[in-house]
Amino acid sequence: MRADRLVSLVLLLRQRGRMTAGQLAGELEVSARTVLRDVEALSTAGIPLYADRGRHGGFSLLPGLRTELTGLNHDEALALLTAGSGRGTKVFGLGTALASAMRKVVDALPEGHRASLDDAATRFLVEPETDLLSRRLVPEEAASAVMGQVRQAVLTGHRLRFHYAAPEREPRWHTVDPIGLVTVRGRTYLLAIKAGKDRTYRVSRMMTAAVLPERAQRPDQVDLDRIWTERSAQFLAENHLQVLVRVNPTRREELLNTVRAVRAEESEADGWVRLDVDFEDLRHAVWAVWQLDTDAEVLAPDSLRTALRDRAEAVAGRYRA
């Protein structure tokens, strides 16, 4: 909404001083022309805004009154600022809204309080894009229009209709009663009810979505944590390949990063670790164990041992020539 954008523009100038139209446009995710129109509207409304011409020019705000938010202590404010760097709001399509809220919180803090938080917030990094092994972590992202419709249906309690592309299937239309949204490891899922049955959909696979006028048939109160735990357990029970594998302890974490669930774990006399784990399917298991080379040995099932042997023989045959 334009009103929120105008407030954010004023807060940006209060906190950072002089900014160019391009800088403001980047922060507010609009065009430079829109920024110029907003500046003109604010000036007309009596906001003490002025422009500096020239190469190093930009827009500035004359000193004005400030409302202090004294109810937050240092740690509470810092928690809000660092939480804003996490991925949850990006996944749910709320990144811009959170940035705007953070500017308002910072602007309302006392001057001395705000200065110390500016430095403190730069000392914490939440969910970076790469880990220590330089593996890039790329969360799935749904189209903003789709995410907006899904979020609206969940919050307003209306039915949702969407076009869904499940793996290896033709896209289909679904009409559901949405319960809630859950984000796990960069993936966002819609928990819903369809024809009286529990359903879970990955939002990134929705091609289009629309909120319907009918009210959703769903419980008034919801415990998403409990529902997610139950559905995860059911999914694992219905869709998995159970594998018994020995692994060099130096590669244990690497293996665990690829499995879907760990059923049991015990140390063996030679120092290796025996794990009872679940993979999505045979293809997933072959890929994961193959990465460990000779630092892993599959004990069961035989289908996986055979698949690994066949792959090894095929590779050896290619390089033998």
ZAMARGU-4260 file (C-alpha; in steps of 0.2 Angstrom, whole numbers, plus 5000, padded with zeros to 4 digits):
<rodrens>
0) 5000/5000/5000 | 5006/5018/4996 | 5003/5024/5014 | 5015/5011/5021 | 5028/5015/5007
5) 5027/5033/5012 | 5030/5030/5030 | 5045/5018/5025 | 5052/5032/5014 | 5052/5044/5029
10) 5059/5032/5041 | 5073/5027/5029 | 5078/5046/5028 | 5077/5048/5047 | 5089/5033/5050
15) 5101/5035/5035 | 5101/5053/5031 | 5103/5058/5013 | 5098/5045/5000 | 5097/5046/4981
20) 5081/5041/4972 | 5090/5026/4966 | 5094/5020/4983 | 5077/5023/4990 | 5069/5014/4975
25) 5080/4999/4979 | 5075/4999/4997 | 5057/5001/4994 | 5057/4989/4978 | 5049/5002/4967
30) 5055/5013/4952 | 5064/5029/4954 | 5050/5038/4946 | 5038/5031/4960 | 5050/5038/4973
35) 5050/5055/4965 | 5031/5055/4965 | 5031/5050/4983 | 5043/5063/4988 | 5032/5076/4980
40) 5017/5070/4989 | 5026/5071/5006 | 5032/5088/5002 | 5014/5094/4998 | 5008/5086/5014
45) 5020/5097/5024 | 5034/5084/5028 | 5051/5094/5029 | 5059/5085/5014 | 5072/5094/5003
50) 5083/5089/4989 | 5101/5092/4986 | 5106/5094/4968 | 5122/5088/4960 | 5133/5072/4959
55) 5132/5069/4977 | 5115/5075/4980 | 5099/5066/4986 | 5084/5068/4997 | 5086/5073/5016
60) 5073/5075/5030 | 5075/5090/5042 | 5076/5085/5060 | 5059/5082/5067 | 5050/5075/5082
65) 5053/5057/5086 | 5042/5044/5096 | 5052/5033/5107 | 5048/5015/5110 | 5054/5013/5128
70) 5045/4997/5131 | 5059/4987/5122 | 5075/4983/5131 | 5091/4980/5121 | 5090/4961/5120
75) 5072/4962/5114 | 5075/4975/5101 | 5091/4965/5095 | 5081/4949/5094 | 5068/4957/5082
80) 5082/4964/5071 | 5092/4948/5070 | 5076/4938/5067 | 5073/4949/5052 | 5088/4942/5043
85) 5081/4924/5044 | 5072/4916/5029 | 5055/4913/5036 | 5048/4929/5031 | 5056/4927/5013
90) 5048/4910/5011 | 5031/4916/5016 | 5032/4932/5005 | 5034/4944/5020 | 5051/4950/5017
95) 5046/4968/5012 | 5033/4969/5026 | 5046/4964/5039 | 5059/4976/5032 | 5046/4990/5034
100) 5042/4984/5052 | 5060/4984/5057 | 5063/5002/5051 | 5048/5007/5062 | 5055/4998/5077
105) 5072/5006/5074 | 5066/5023/5072 | 5055/5022/5088 | 5070/5017/5099 | 5079/5030/5109
110) 5095/5038/5100 | 5108/5030/5111 | 5099/5013/5111 | 5098/5014/5092 | 5116/5017/5089
115) 5122/5002/5099 | 5109/4991/5090 | 5115/4996/5073 | 5132/4989/5077 | 5126/4974/5087
120) 5114/4968/5073 | 5129/4967/5061 | 5138/4955/5072 | 5124/4941/5070 | 5121/4931/5054
125) 5106/4920/5053 | 5104/4907/5039 | 5117/4912/5027 | 5116/4906/5009 | 5131/4894/5011
130) 5138/4883/5025 | 5155/4879/5030 | 5157/4867/5016 | 5153/4880/5003 | 5137/4871/4999
135) 5124/4884/4993 | 5108/4883/5002 | 5094/4888/4989 | 5077/4889/4997 | 5062/4885/4985
140) 5052/4901/4981 | 5034/4902/4976 | 5028/4916/4964 | 5024/4931/4974 | 5006/4931/4967
145) 5003/4913/4972 | 5011/4915/4989 | 5000/4930/4992 | 4984/4921/4988 | 4989/4906/4998
150) 4993/4917/5013 | 4977/4926/5011 | 4967/4910/5011 | 4975/4903/5027 | 4973/4920/5036
155) 4955/4924/5031 | 4949/4906/5032 | 4943/4905/5014 | 4944/4890/5002 | 4958/4890/4990
160) 4959/4884/4972 | 4976/4881/4963 | 4984/4872/4949 | 4997/4860/4955 | 5012/4851/4946
165) 5016/4836/4956 | 5032/4826/4951 | 5030/4815/4935 | 5011/4820/4934 | 5001/4831/4923
170) 4996/4847/4932 | 4979/4846/4941 | 4967/4858/4949 | 4964/4857/4968 | 4951/4865/4979
175) 4955/4864/4997 | 4951/4870/5015 | 4968/4878/5020 | 4974/4875/5038 | 4991/4883/5039
180) 5008/4886/5032 | 5024/4877/5037 | 5042/4881/5031 | 5055/4867/5033 | 5073/4869/5026
185) 5068/4882/5014 | 5053/4873/5008 | 5035/4880/5011 | 5021/4868/5013 | 5002/4871/5014
190) 4993/4860/5026 | 4975/4858/5020 | 4959/4847/5020 | 4952/4840/5004 | 4936/4831/5003
195) 4938/4827/5022 | 4955/4820/5020 | 4972/4828/5026 | 4983/4834/5012 | 5000/4843/5011
200) 5006/4853/4996 | 5022/4861/4992 | 5019/4879/4988 | 5033/4880/4975 | 5024/4868/4964
205) 5008/4879/4963 | 5007/4887/4946 | 4992/4898/4950 | 4981/4900/4965 | 4965/4910/4969
210) 4955/4913/4985 | 4937/4908/4984 | 4922/4917/4992 | 4917/4901/5001 | 4922/4899/5019
215) 4934/4885/5023 | 4928/4870/5033 | 4942/4869/5046 | 4944/4868/5065 | 4943/4885/5074
220) 4959/4881/5084 | 4975/4873/5076 | 4991/4866/5083 | 5002/4866/5068 | 5017/4858/5077
225) 5007/4843/5082 | 4999/4842/5064 | 5015/4843/5055 | 5023/4830/5067 | 5009/4818/5063
230) 5009/4821/5045 | 5028/4819/5044 | 5027/4802/5053 | 5013/4796/5041 | 5022/4802/5026
235) 5038/4793/5031 | 5028/4777/5035 | 5020/4777/5017 | 5035/4784/5007 | 5052/4778/5011
240) 5066/4766/5009 | 5073/4759/5025 | 5092/4756/5024 | 5105/4748/5036 | 5122/4756/5033
245) 5139/4756/5041 | 5148/4773/5039 | 5166/4780/5044 | 5162/4792/5059 | 5171/4806/5049
250) 5158/4805/5036 | 5143/4802/5048 | 5136/4820/5047 | 5138/4820/5028 | 5127/4805/5027
255) 5114/4812/5040 | 5112/4828/5029 | 5105/4817/5015 | 5093/4805/5025 | 5075/4808/5028
260) 5075/4800/5045 | 5086/4791/5058 | 5078/4776/5066 | 5093/4770/5076 | 5111/4772/5078
265) 5125/4762/5087 | 5144/4762/5087 | 5153/4746/5081 | 5170/4739/5088 | 5180/4745/5073
270) 5175/4763/5077 | 5162/4764/5063 | 5144/4769/5066 | 5129/4758/5061 | 5114/4768/5056
275) 5096/4763/5052 | 5090/4777/5041 | 5076/4781/5029 | 5078/4788/5011 | 5065/4794/4999
280) 5067/4779/4987 | 5080/4768/4979 | 5087/4782/4968 | 5089/4794/4982 | 5098/4780/4993
285) 5110/4776/4978 | 5114/4794/4976 | 5118/4798/4994 | 5128/4782/4998 | 5138/4784/4982
290) 5144/4801/4988 | 5153/4792/5003 | 5164/4781/4991 | 5172/4767/5002 | 5168/4776/5018
295) 5151/4768/5019 | 5144/4750/5017 | 5126/4746/5014 | 5120/4730/5024 | 5102/4730/5019
300) 5092/4730/5008 | 5099/4719/4994 | 5091/4729/4981 | 5102/4744/4986 | 5117/4733/4987
305) 5114/4727/4970 | 5111/4744/4963 | 5127/4751/4970 | 5137/4736/4963 | 5129/4738/4946
310) 5134/4756/4946 | 5151/4753/4952 | 5154/4740/4938 | 5147/4752/4925 | 5159/4765/4930
315) 5174/4753/4931 | 5169/4747/4913 | 5169/4764/4906 | 5186/4769/4913 | 5194/4751/4910
320) 5195/4755/4892
</rodrens>
